[in-house]
Amino acid sequence: MGGLYGLLGTASGFMVLWYAGLRALRKSGGFKEKLIYSALLVWCTSIVLSEQLGWFPLTTSTLNTALFKPFGKWIDWLVKGSPG
């Protein structure tokens, strides 16, 4: 299964998981739990679909590389001073 049908199958599978999860949280979970569940499922969906489409996935590792490493280097530069 590839191409458009694979993408539609993946998206519909995640939609079924989303519906089932929200239905399970309907009685016991509040708005915050539903929001967290939905956000995690959207993130997982984006990672899977980006892999299928050959795009660069947005993972915790890419966030670390893009955000925290430059900020850490900037702090290190502030503490140690500029080289030279």
PDB file with one MODEL, atoms N, CA, C and O in Angstrom:
MODEL        1
ATOM      1  N   MET A   1       0.846  -1.172   0.000  1.00  0.00           N
ATOM      2  CA  MET A   1       0.000   0.000   0.000  1.00  0.00           C
ATOM      3  C   MET A   1       0.899   1.246   0.000  1.00  0.00           C
ATOM      4  O   MET A   1       1.646   1.478   0.951  1.00  0.00           O
ATOM      5  N   GLY A   2       0.825   2.005  -1.025  1.00  0.00           N
ATOM      6  CA  GLY A   2       1.672   3.172  -1.081  1.00  0.00           C
ATOM      7  C   GLY A   2       0.929   4.352  -1.671  1.00  0.00           C
ATOM      8  O   GLY A   2      -0.238   4.259  -2.052  1.00  0.00           O
ATOM      9  N   GLY A   3       1.626   5.440  -1.732  1.00  0.00           N
ATOM     10  CA  GLY A   3       1.057   6.636  -2.344  1.00  0.00           C
ATOM     11  C   GLY A   3      -0.089   7.224  -1.556  1.00  0.00           C
ATOM     12  O   GLY A   3      -0.075   7.271  -0.326  1.00  0.00           O
ATOM     13  N   LEU A   4      -1.079   7.670  -2.298  1.00  0.00           N
ATOM     14  CA  LEU A   4      -2.219   8.360  -1.690  1.00  0.00           C
ATOM     15  C   LEU A   4      -3.013   7.444  -0.765  1.00  0.00           C
ATOM     16  O   LEU A   4      -3.465   7.878   0.295  1.00  0.00           O
ATOM     17  N   TYR A   5      -3.187   6.189  -1.152  1.00  0.00           N
ATOM     18  CA  TYR A   5      -3.954   5.262  -0.318  1.00  0.00           C
ATOM     19  C   TYR A   5      -3.248   4.987   1.009  1.00  0.00           C
ATOM     20  O   TYR A   5      -3.901   4.830   2.041  1.00  0.00           O
ATOM     21  N   GLY A   6      -1.943   4.929   0.984  1.00  0.00           N
ATOM     22  CA  GLY A   6      -1.189   4.748   2.225  1.00  0.00           C
ATOM     23  C   GLY A   6      -1.341   5.930   3.158  1.00  0.00           C
ATOM     24  O   GLY A   6      -1.498   5.760   4.367  1.00  0.00           O
ATOM     25  N   LEU A   7      -1.294   7.149   2.586  1.00  0.00           N
ATOM     26  CA  LEU A   7      -1.477   8.348   3.401  1.00  0.00           C
ATOM     27  C   LEU A   7      -2.881   8.420   3.980  1.00  0.00           C
ATOM     28  O   LEU A   7      -3.067   8.744   5.152  1.00  0.00           O
ATOM     29  N   LEU A   8      -3.865   8.113   3.142  1.00  0.00           N
ATOM     30  CA  LEU A   8      -5.251   8.139   3.629  1.00  0.00           C
ATOM     31  C   LEU A   8      -5.491   7.069   4.682  1.00  0.00           C
ATOM     32  O   LEU A   8      -6.221   7.299   5.647  1.00  0.00           O
ATOM     33  N   GLY A   9      -4.884   5.907   4.505  1.00  0.00           N
ATOM     34  CA  GLY A   9      -5.020   4.837   5.498  1.00  0.00           C
ATOM     35  C   GLY A   9      -4.397   5.224   6.827  1.00  0.00           C
ATOM     36  O   GLY A   9      -4.968   4.975   7.888  1.00  0.00           O
ATOM     37  N   THR A  10      -3.223   5.833   6.761  1.00  0.00           N
ATOM     38  CA  THR A  10      -2.557   6.277   7.987  1.00  0.00           C
ATOM     39  C   THR A  10      -3.369   7.358   8.683  1.00  0.00           C
ATOM     40  O   THR A  10      -3.583   7.297   9.894  1.00  0.00           O
ATOM     41  N   ALA A  11      -3.822   8.346   7.921  1.00  0.00           N
ATOM     42  CA  ALA A  11      -4.595   9.442   8.509  1.00  0.00           C
ATOM     43  C   ALA A  11      -5.904   8.927   9.101  1.00  0.00           C
ATOM     44  O   ALA A  11      -6.296   9.343  10.191  1.00  0.00           O
ATOM     45  N   SER A  12      -6.578   8.029   8.396  1.00  0.00           N
ATOM     46  CA  SER A  12      -7.846   7.515   8.928  1.00  0.00           C
ATOM     47  C   SER A  12      -7.607   6.644  10.158  1.00  0.00           C
ATOM     48  O   SER A  12      -8.441   6.621  11.064  1.00  0.00           O
ATOM     49  N   GLY A  13      -6.484   5.928  10.206  1.00  0.00           N
ATOM     50  CA  GLY A  13      -6.167   5.143  11.399  1.00  0.00           C
ATOM     51  C   GLY A  13      -5.956   6.028  12.618  1.00  0.00           C
ATOM     52  O   GLY A  13      -6.425   5.712  13.711  1.00  0.00           O
ATOM     53  N   PHE A  14      -5.248   7.139  12.429  1.00  0.00           N
ATOM     54  CA  PHE A  14      -5.055   8.064  13.542  1.00  0.00           C
ATOM     55  C   PHE A  14      -6.360   8.748  13.936  1.00  0.00           C
ATOM     56  O   PHE A  14      -6.570   9.059  15.108  1.00  0.00           O
ATOM     57  N   MET A  15      -7.237   8.983  12.961  1.00  0.00           N
ATOM     58  CA  MET A  15      -8.536   9.579  13.299  1.00  0.00           C
ATOM     59  C   MET A  15      -9.373   8.619  14.139  1.00  0.00           C
ATOM     60  O   MET A  15     -10.081   9.050  15.048  1.00  0.00           O
ATOM     61  N   VAL A  16      -9.297   7.327  13.845  1.00  0.00           N
ATOM     62  CA  VAL A  16     -10.009   6.330  14.649  1.00  0.00           C
ATOM     63  C   VAL A  16      -9.444   6.294  16.064  1.00  0.00           C
ATOM     64  O   VAL A  16     -10.196   6.221  17.036  1.00  0.00           O
ATOM     65  N   LEU A  17      -8.113   6.345  16.179  1.00  0.00           N
ATOM     66  CA  LEU A  17      -7.494   6.387  17.512  1.00  0.00           C
ATOM     67  C   LEU A  17      -7.901   7.633  18.278  1.00  0.00           C
ATOM     68  O   LEU A  17      -8.152   7.568  19.481  1.00  0.00           O
ATOM     69  N   TRP A  18      -7.968   8.771  17.589  1.00  0.00           N
ATOM     70  CA  TRP A  18      -8.368  10.023  18.227  1.00  0.00           C
ATOM     71  C   TRP A  18      -9.806   9.932  18.739  1.00  0.00           C
ATOM     72  O   TRP A  18     -10.094  10.316  19.872  1.00  0.00           O
ATOM     73  N   TYR A  19     -10.696   9.427  17.903  1.00  0.00           N
ATOM     74  CA  TYR A  19     -12.101   9.305  18.298  1.00  0.00           C
ATOM     75  C   TYR A  19     -12.262   8.345  19.473  1.00  0.00           C
ATOM     76  O   TYR A  19     -12.986   8.635  20.425  1.00  0.00           O
ATOM     77  N   ALA A  20     -11.583   7.202  19.400  1.00  0.00           N
ATOM     78  CA  ALA A  20     -11.688   6.214  20.478  1.00  0.00           C
ATOM     79  C   ALA A  20     -11.099   6.757  21.780  1.00  0.00           C
ATOM     80  O   ALA A  20     -11.653   6.528  22.855  1.00  0.00           O
ATOM     81  N   GLY A  21      -9.996   7.464  21.687  1.00  0.00           N
ATOM     82  CA  GLY A  21      -9.388   8.022  22.890  1.00  0.00           C
ATOM     83  C   GLY A  21     -10.243   9.104  23.528  1.00  0.00           C
ATOM     84  O   GLY A  21     -10.391   9.144  24.749  1.00  0.00           O
ATOM     85  N   LEU A  22     -10.806   9.979  22.707  1.00  0.00           N
ATOM     86  CA  LEU A  22     -11.675  11.021  23.261  1.00  0.00           C
ATOM     87  C   LEU A  22     -12.948  10.429  23.842  1.00  0.00           C
ATOM     88  O   LEU A  22     -13.474  10.923  24.840  1.00  0.00           O
ATOM     89  N   ARG A  23     -13.434   9.381  23.220  1.00  0.00           N
ATOM     90  CA  ARG A  23     -14.627   8.712  23.753  1.00  0.00           C
ATOM     91  C   ARG A  23     -14.334   8.067  25.108  1.00  0.00           C
ATOM     92  O   ARG A  23     -15.179   8.075  26.003  1.00  0.00           O
ATOM     93  N   ALA A  24     -13.130   7.511  25.250  1.00  0.00           N
ATOM     94  CA  ALA A  24     -12.738   6.907  26.525  1.00  0.00           C
ATOM     95  C   ALA A  24     -12.524   7.976  27.590  1.00  0.00           C
ATOM     96  O   ALA A  24     -12.792   7.742  28.769  1.00  0.00           O
ATOM     97  N   LEU A  25     -12.041   9.148  27.182  1.00  0.00           N
ATOM     98  CA  LEU A  25     -11.805  10.231  28.143  1.00  0.00           C
ATOM     99  C   LEU A  25     -13.065  11.043  28.432  1.00  0.00           C
ATOM    100  O   LEU A  25     -13.041  11.924  29.291  1.00  0.00           O
ATOM    101  N   ARG A  26     -14.142  10.769  27.746  1.00  0.00           N
ATOM    102  CA  ARG A  26     -15.359  11.561  27.909  1.00  0.00           C
ATOM    103  C   ARG A  26     -15.876  11.535  29.350  1.00  0.00           C
ATOM    104  O   ARG A  26     -16.291  12.564  29.882  1.00  0.00           O
ATOM    105  N   LYS A  27     -15.850  10.374  29.968  1.00  0.00           N
ATOM    106  CA  LYS A  27     -16.398  10.251  31.317  1.00  0.00           C
ATOM    107  C   LYS A  27     -15.384  10.647  32.386  1.00  0.00           C
ATOM    108  O   LYS A  27     -15.729  11.326  33.353  1.00  0.00           O
ATOM    109  N   SER A  28     -14.132  10.223  32.211  1.00  0.00           N
ATOM    110  CA  SER A  28     -13.163  10.415  33.289  1.00  0.00           C
ATOM    111  C   SER A  28     -12.247  11.616  33.083  1.00  0.00           C
ATOM    112  O   SER A  28     -11.748  12.180  34.057  1.00  0.00           O
ATOM    113  N   GLY A  29     -12.022  12.008  31.861  1.00  0.00           N
ATOM    114  CA  GLY A  29     -11.046  13.056  31.600  1.00  0.00           C
ATOM    115  C   GLY A  29     -11.679  14.420  31.430  1.00  0.00           C
ATOM    116  O   GLY A  29     -12.804  14.550  30.949  1.00  0.00           O
ATOM    117  N   GLY A  30     -10.939  15.425  31.830  1.00  0.00           N
ATOM    118  CA  GLY A  30     -11.389  16.784  31.648  1.00  0.00           C
ATOM    119  C   GLY A  30     -10.866  17.355  30.337  1.00  0.00           C
ATOM    120  O   GLY A  30     -10.316  16.635  29.504  1.00  0.00           O
ATOM    121  N   PHE A  31     -11.044  18.645  30.173  1.00  0.00           N
ATOM    122  CA  PHE A  31     -10.629  19.317  28.946  1.00  0.00           C
ATOM    123  C   PHE A  31      -9.115  19.244  28.764  1.00  0.00           C
ATOM    124  O   PHE A  31      -8.629  19.048  27.650  1.00  0.00           O
ATOM    125  N   LYS A  32      -8.372  19.404  29.860  1.00  0.00           N
ATOM    126  CA  LYS A  32      -6.909  19.392  29.774  1.00  0.00           C
ATOM    127  C   LYS A  32      -6.390  18.036  29.300  1.00  0.00           C
ATOM    128  O   LYS A  32      -5.481  17.983  28.471  1.00  0.00           O
ATOM    129  N   GLU A  33      -6.944  16.956  29.802  1.00  0.00           N
ATOM    130  CA  GLU A  33      -6.517  15.627  29.387  1.00  0.00           C
ATOM    131  C   GLU A  33      -6.826  15.381  27.918  1.00  0.00           C
ATOM    132  O   GLU A  33      -6.023  14.784  27.201  1.00  0.00           O
ATOM    133  N   LYS A  34      -7.994  15.844  27.470  1.00  0.00           N
ATOM    134  CA  LYS A  34      -8.352  15.687  26.059  1.00  0.00           C
ATOM    135  C   LYS A  34      -7.437  16.505  25.165  1.00  0.00           C
ATOM    136  O   LYS A  34      -7.073  16.062  24.075  1.00  0.00           O
ATOM    137  N   LEU A  35      -7.065  17.685  25.614  1.00  0.00           N
ATOM    138  CA  LEU A  35      -6.177  18.530  24.838  1.00  0.00           C
ATOM    139  C   LEU A  35      -4.786  17.915  24.736  1.00  0.00           C
ATOM    140  O   LEU A  35      -4.187  17.913  23.661  1.00  0.00           O
ATOM    141  N   ILE A  36      -4.271  17.396  25.844  1.00  0.00           N
ATOM    142  CA  ILE A  36      -2.955  16.754  25.834  1.00  0.00           C
ATOM    143  C   ILE A  36      -2.970  15.514  24.942  1.00  0.00           C
ATOM    144  O   ILE A  36      -2.039  15.297  24.167  1.00  0.00           O
ATOM    145  N   TYR A  37      -4.021  14.701  25.048  1.00  0.00           N
ATOM    146  CA  TYR A  37      -4.150  13.507  24.214  1.00  0.00           C
ATOM    147  C   TYR A  37      -4.189  13.893  22.734  1.00  0.00           C
ATOM    148  O   TYR A  37      -3.519  13.274  21.907  1.00  0.00           O
ATOM    149  N   SER A  38      -4.966  14.904  22.414  1.00  0.00           N
ATOM    150  CA  SER A  38      -5.079  15.341  21.016  1.00  0.00           C
ATOM    151  C   SER A  38      -3.754  15.882  20.498  1.00  0.00           C
ATOM    152  O   SER A  38      -3.369  15.594  19.365  1.00  0.00           O
ATOM    153  N   ALA A  39      -3.054  16.663  21.316  1.00  0.00           N
ATOM    154  CA  ALA A  39      -1.772  17.226  20.883  1.00  0.00           C
ATOM    155  C   ALA A  39      -0.740  16.126  20.642  1.00  0.00           C
ATOM    156  O   ALA A  39      -0.001  16.180  19.659  1.00  0.00           O
ATOM    157  N   LEU A  40      -0.682  15.135  21.523  1.00  0.00           N
ATOM    158  CA  LEU A  40       0.262  14.034  21.331  1.00  0.00           C
ATOM    159  C   LEU A  40      -0.069  13.218  20.092  1.00  0.00           C
ATOM    160  O   LEU A  40       0.829  12.785  19.370  1.00  0.00           O
ATOM    161  N   LEU A  41      -1.352  13.010  19.848  1.00  0.00           N
ATOM    162  CA  LEU A  41      -1.749  12.243  18.675  1.00  0.00           C
ATOM    163  C   LEU A  41      -1.460  13.010  17.388  1.00  0.00           C
ATOM    164  O   LEU A  41      -1.062  12.409  16.390  1.00  0.00           O
ATOM    165  N   VAL A  42      -1.652  14.315  17.397  1.00  0.00           N
ATOM    166  CA  VAL A  42      -1.322  15.129  16.221  1.00  0.00           C
ATOM    167  C   VAL A  42       0.183  15.101  15.969  1.00  0.00           C
ATOM    168  O   VAL A  42       0.622  15.028  14.821  1.00  0.00           O
ATOM    169  N   TRP A  43       0.968  15.160  17.038  1.00  0.00           N
ATOM    170  CA  TRP A  43       2.417  15.109  16.892  1.00  0.00           C
ATOM    171  C   TRP A  43       2.857  13.766  16.306  1.00  0.00           C
ATOM    172  O   TRP A  43       3.679  13.721  15.391  1.00  0.00           O
ATOM    173  N   CYS A  44       2.308  12.682  16.834  1.00  0.00           N
ATOM    174  CA  CYS A  44       2.642  11.355  16.306  1.00  0.00           C
ATOM    175  C   CYS A  44       2.221  11.227  14.843  1.00  0.00           C
ATOM    176  O   CYS A  44       2.950  10.659  14.029  1.00  0.00           O
ATOM    177  N   THR A  45       1.056  11.751  14.515  1.00  0.00           N
ATOM    178  CA  THR A  45       0.587  11.709  13.136  1.00  0.00           C
ATOM    179  C   THR A  45       1.523  12.482  12.221  1.00  0.00           C
ATOM    180  O   THR A  45       1.837  12.026  11.121  1.00  0.00           O
ATOM    181  N   SER A  46       1.969  13.644  12.668  1.00  0.00           N
ATOM    182  CA  SER A  46       2.865  14.441  11.828  1.00  0.00           C
ATOM    183  C   SER A  46       4.200  13.736  11.609  1.00  0.00           C
ATOM    184  O   SER A  46       4.776  13.828  10.525  1.00  0.00           O
ATOM    185  N   ILE A  47       4.697  13.036  12.621  1.00  0.00           N
ATOM    186  CA  ILE A  47       5.956  12.305  12.467  1.00  0.00           C
ATOM    187  C   ILE A  47       5.795  11.168  11.460  1.00  0.00           C
ATOM    188  O   ILE A  47       6.641  10.986  10.585  1.00  0.00           O
ATOM    189  N   VAL A  48       4.708  10.404  11.583  1.00  0.00           N
ATOM    190  CA  VAL A  48       4.493   9.273  10.682  1.00  0.00           C
ATOM    191  C   VAL A  48       4.269   9.752   9.254  1.00  0.00           C
ATOM    192  O   VAL A  48       4.848   9.199   8.318  1.00  0.00           O
ATOM    193  N   LEU A  49       3.431  10.777   9.075  1.00  0.00           N
ATOM    194  CA  LEU A  49       3.160  11.265   7.724  1.00  0.00           C
ATOM    195  C   LEU A  49       4.399  11.912   7.099  1.00  0.00           C
ATOM    196  O   LEU A  49       4.616  11.785   5.894  1.00  0.00           O
ATOM    197  N   SER A  50       5.202  12.594   7.893  1.00  0.00           N
ATOM    198  CA  SER A  50       6.419  13.191   7.336  1.00  0.00           C
ATOM    199  C   SER A  50       7.405  12.105   6.902  1.00  0.00           C
ATOM    200  O   SER A  50       8.115  12.278   5.912  1.00  0.00           O
ATOM    201  N   GLU A  51       7.454  11.006   7.621  1.00  0.00           N
ATOM    202  CA  GLU A  51       8.306   9.891   7.205  1.00  0.00           C
ATOM    203  C   GLU A  51       7.789   9.291   5.893  1.00  0.00           C
ATOM    204  O   GLU A  51       8.576   8.956   5.008  1.00  0.00           O
ATOM    205  N   GLN A  52       6.468   9.157   5.770  1.00  0.00           N
ATOM    206  CA  GLN A  52       5.907   8.593   4.552  1.00  0.00           C
ATOM    207  C   GLN A  52       6.113   9.509   3.348  1.00  0.00           C
ATOM    208  O   GLN A  52       6.302   9.031   2.230  1.00  0.00           O
ATOM    209  N   LEU A  53       6.077  10.807   3.570  1.00  0.00           N
ATOM    210  CA  LEU A  53       6.231  11.757   2.475  1.00  0.00           C
ATOM    211  C   LEU A  53       7.684  12.124   2.207  1.00  0.00           C
ATOM    212  O   LEU A  53       7.983  12.794   1.218  1.00  0.00           O
ATOM    213  N   GLY A  54       8.587  11.691   3.078  1.00  0.00           N
ATOM    214  CA  GLY A  54       9.993  11.995   2.900  1.00  0.00           C
ATOM    215  C   GLY A  54      10.378  13.376   3.402  1.00  0.00           C
ATOM    216  O   GLY A  54      11.423  13.906   3.025  1.00  0.00           O
ATOM    217  N   TRP A  55       9.555  13.954   4.238  1.00  0.00           N
ATOM    218  CA  TRP A  55       9.855  15.264   4.817  1.00  0.00           C
ATOM    219  C   TRP A  55      10.675  15.074   6.075  1.00  0.00           C
ATOM    220  O   TRP A  55      10.816  13.958   6.577  1.00  0.00           O
ATOM    221  N   PHE A  56      11.219  16.178   6.586  1.00  0.00           N
ATOM    222  CA  PHE A  56      11.994  16.146   7.820  1.00  0.00           C
ATOM    223  C   PHE A  56      11.038  16.134   9.005  1.00  0.00           C
ATOM    224  O   PHE A  56      10.268  17.081   9.169  1.00  0.00           O
ATOM    225  N   PRO A  57      11.061  15.093   9.839  1.00  0.00           N
ATOM    226  CA  PRO A  57      10.112  15.026  10.959  1.00  0.00           C
ATOM    227  C   PRO A  57      10.496  15.960  12.105  1.00  0.00           C
ATOM    228  O   PRO A  57      11.678  16.202  12.350  1.00  0.00           O
ATOM    229  N   LEU A  58       9.504  16.474  12.791  1.00  0.00           N
ATOM    230  CA  LEU A  58       9.717  17.337  13.943  1.00  0.00           C
ATOM    231  C   LEU A  58       9.652  16.476  15.199  1.00  0.00           C
ATOM    232  O   LEU A  58       8.568  16.153  15.685  1.00  0.00           O
ATOM    233  N   THR A  59      10.826  16.106  15.723  1.00  0.00           N
ATOM    234  CA  THR A  59      10.898  15.257  16.906  1.00  0.00           C
ATOM    235  C   THR A  59      11.545  16.028  18.048  1.00  0.00           C
ATOM    236  O   THR A  59      11.955  17.176  17.879  1.00  0.00           O
ATOM    237  N   THR A  60      11.633  15.396  19.204  1.00  0.00           N
ATOM    238  CA  THR A  60      12.287  16.053  20.338  1.00  0.00           C
ATOM    239  C   THR A  60      13.763  16.276  20.060  1.00  0.00           C
ATOM    240  O   THR A  60      14.345  17.244  20.549  1.00  0.00           O
ATOM    241  N   SER A  61      14.375  15.396  19.285  1.00  0.00           N
ATOM    242  CA  SER A  61      15.785  15.552  18.943  1.00  0.00           C
ATOM    243  C   SER A  61      16.001  16.774  18.049  1.00  0.00           C
ATOM    244  O   SER A  61      16.954  17.527  18.249  1.00  0.00           O
ATOM    245  N   THR A  62      15.127  16.972  17.072  1.00  0.00           N
ATOM    246  CA  THR A  62      15.285  18.145  16.208  1.00  0.00           C
ATOM    247  C   THR A  62      15.000  19.430  16.967  1.00  0.00           C
ATOM    248  O   THR A  62      15.627  20.458  16.710  1.00  0.00           O
ATOM    249  N   LEU A  63      14.049  19.378  17.906  1.00  0.00           N
ATOM    250  CA  LEU A  63      13.799  20.556  18.734  1.00  0.00           C
ATOM    251  C   LEU A  63      15.005  20.877  19.607  1.00  0.00           C
ATOM    252  O   LEU A  63      15.353  22.044  19.786  1.00  0.00           O
ATOM    253  N   ASN A  64      15.639  19.848  20.146  1.00  0.00           N
ATOM    254  CA  ASN A  64      16.831  20.056  20.966  1.00  0.00           C
ATOM    255  C   ASN A  64      17.936  20.693  20.140  1.00  0.00           C
ATOM    256  O   ASN A  64      18.586  21.638  20.586  1.00  0.00           O
ATOM    257  N   THR A  65      18.144  20.181  18.953  1.00  0.00           N
ATOM    258  CA  THR A  65      19.201  20.713  18.094  1.00  0.00           C
ATOM    259  C   THR A  65      18.895  22.138  17.647  1.00  0.00           C
ATOM    260  O   THR A  65      19.792  22.979  17.590  1.00  0.00           O
ATOM    261  N   ALA A  66      17.650  22.406  17.336  1.00  0.00           N
ATOM    262  CA  ALA A  66      17.287  23.720  16.794  1.00  0.00           C
ATOM    263  C   ALA A  66      17.180  24.797  17.869  1.00  0.00           C
ATOM    264  O   ALA A  66      17.518  25.952  17.608  1.00  0.00           O
ATOM    265  N   LEU A  67      16.721  24.452  19.066  1.00  0.00           N
ATOM    266  CA  LEU A  67      16.444  25.469  20.081  1.00  0.00           C
ATOM    267  C   LEU A  67      17.452  25.496  21.224  1.00  0.00           C
ATOM    268  O   LEU A  67      18.022  26.546  21.523  1.00  0.00           O
ATOM    269  N   PHE A  68      17.672  24.372  21.853  1.00  0.00           N
ATOM    270  CA  PHE A  68      18.409  24.361  23.104  1.00  0.00           C
ATOM    271  C   PHE A  68      19.920  24.422  22.925  1.00  0.00           C
ATOM    272  O   PHE A  68      20.604  25.051  23.732  1.00  0.00           O
ATOM    273  N   LYS A  69      20.452  23.790  21.899  1.00  0.00           N
ATOM    274  CA  LYS A  69      21.902  23.837  21.701  1.00  0.00           C
ATOM    275  C   LYS A  69      22.394  25.248  21.406  1.00  0.00           C
ATOM    276  O   LYS A  69      23.376  25.673  22.015  1.00  0.00           O
ATOM    277  N   PRO A  70      21.758  26.002  20.494  1.00  0.00           N
ATOM    278  CA  PRO A  70      22.236  27.376  20.287  1.00  0.00           C
ATOM    279  C   PRO A  70      22.091  28.245  21.538  1.00  0.00           C
ATOM    280  O   PRO A  70      22.948  29.083  21.816  1.00  0.00           O
ATOM    281  N   PHE A  71      21.010  28.046  22.287  1.00  0.00           N
ATOM    282  CA  PHE A  71      20.817  28.806  23.518  1.00  0.00           C
ATOM    283  C   PHE A  71      21.893  28.460  24.540  1.00  0.00           C
ATOM    284  O   PHE A  71      22.399  29.339  25.237  1.00  0.00           O
ATOM    285  N   GLY A  72      22.243  27.170  24.630  1.00  0.00           N
ATOM    286  CA  GLY A  72      23.317  26.747  25.538  1.00  0.00           C
ATOM    287  C   GLY A  72      24.666  27.297  25.131  1.00  0.00           C
ATOM    288  O   GLY A  72      25.465  27.681  25.985  1.00  0.00           O
ATOM    289  N   LYS A  73      24.930  27.341  23.828  1.00  0.00           N
ATOM    290  CA  LYS A  73      26.191  27.920  23.360  1.00  0.00           C
ATOM    291  C   LYS A  73      26.242  29.421  23.647  1.00  0.00           C
ATOM    292  O   LYS A  73      27.301  29.958  23.973  1.00  0.00           O
ATOM    293  N   TRP A  74      25.109  30.087  23.527  1.00  0.00           N
ATOM    294  CA  TRP A  74      25.050  31.517  23.823  1.00  0.00           C
ATOM    295  C   TRP A  74      25.338  31.775  25.302  1.00  0.00           C
ATOM    296  O   TRP A  74      26.075  32.700  25.646  1.00  0.00           O
ATOM    297  N   ILE A  75      24.753  30.954  26.172  1.00  0.00           N
ATOM    298  CA  ILE A  75      25.008  31.094  27.623  1.00  0.00           C
ATOM    299  C   ILE A  75      26.477  30.813  27.915  1.00  0.00           C
ATOM    300  O   ILE A  75      27.108  31.526  28.697  1.00  0.00           O
ATOM    301  N   ASP A  76      27.022  29.769  27.283  1.00  0.00           N
ATOM    302  CA  ASP A  76      28.434  29.451  27.471  1.00  0.00           C
ATOM    303  C   ASP A  76      29.314  30.616  27.014  1.00  0.00           C
ATOM    304  O   ASP A  76      30.313  30.921  27.666  1.00  0.00           O
ATOM    305  N   TRP A  77      28.965  31.261  25.922  1.00  0.00           N
ATOM    306  CA  TRP A  77      29.711  32.408  25.438  1.00  0.00           C
ATOM    307  C   TRP A  77      29.608  33.577  26.418  1.00  0.00           C
ATOM    308  O   TRP A  77      30.584  34.296  26.628  1.00  0.00           O
ATOM    309  N   LEU A  78      28.422  33.771  27.023  1.00  0.00           N
ATOM    310  CA  LEU A  78      28.259  34.843  28.005  1.00  0.00           C
ATOM    311  C   LEU A  78      29.116  34.597  29.250  1.00  0.00           C
ATOM    312  O   LEU A  78      29.709  35.528  29.794  1.00  0.00           O
ATOM    313  N   VAL A  79      29.176  33.350  29.692  1.00  0.00           N
ATOM    314  CA  VAL A  79      29.907  33.014  30.912  1.00  0.00           C
ATOM    315  C   VAL A  79      31.419  33.061  30.676  1.00  0.00           C
ATOM    316  O   VAL A  79      32.155  33.650  31.468  1.00  0.00           O
ATOM    317  N   LYS A  80      31.873  32.448  29.603  1.00  0.00           N
ATOM    318  CA  LYS A  80      33.315  32.351  29.345  1.00  0.00           C
ATOM    319  C   LYS A  80      33.866  33.566  28.615  1.00  0.00           C
ATOM    320  O   LYS A  80      35.067  33.828  28.679  1.00  0.00           O
ATOM    321  N   GLY A  81      33.035  34.292  27.940  1.00  0.00           N
ATOM    322  CA  GLY A  81      33.510  35.431  27.150  1.00  0.00           C
ATOM    323  C   GLY A  81      33.814  34.998  25.735  1.00  0.00           C
ATOM    324  O   GLY A  81      33.859  33.805  25.436  1.00  0.00           O
ATOM    325  N   SER A  82      34.017  35.944  24.886  1.00  0.00           N
ATOM    326  CA  SER A  82      34.303  35.629  23.481  1.00  0.00           C
ATOM    327  C   SER A  82      35.714  35.087  23.355  1.00  0.00           C
ATOM    328  O   SER A  82      36.609  35.513  24.086  1.00  0.00           O
ATOM    329  N   PRO A  83      35.927  34.145  22.428  1.00  0.00           N
ATOM    330  CA  PRO A  83      37.267  33.570  22.263  1.00  0.00           C
ATOM    331  C   PRO A  83      38.224  34.594  21.667  1.00  0.00           C
ATOM    332  O   PRO A  83      37.843  35.448  20.867  1.00  0.00           O
ATOM    333  N   GLY A  84      39.471  34.477  22.082  1.00  0.00           N
ATOM    334  CA  GLY A  84      40.495  35.337  21.494  1.00  0.00           C
ATOM    335  C   GLY A  84      40.834  36.422  22.365  1.00  0.00           C
ATOM    336  O   GLY A  84      41.683  37.246  22.025  1.00  0.00           O
TER     337      GLY A  84
ENDMDL
END
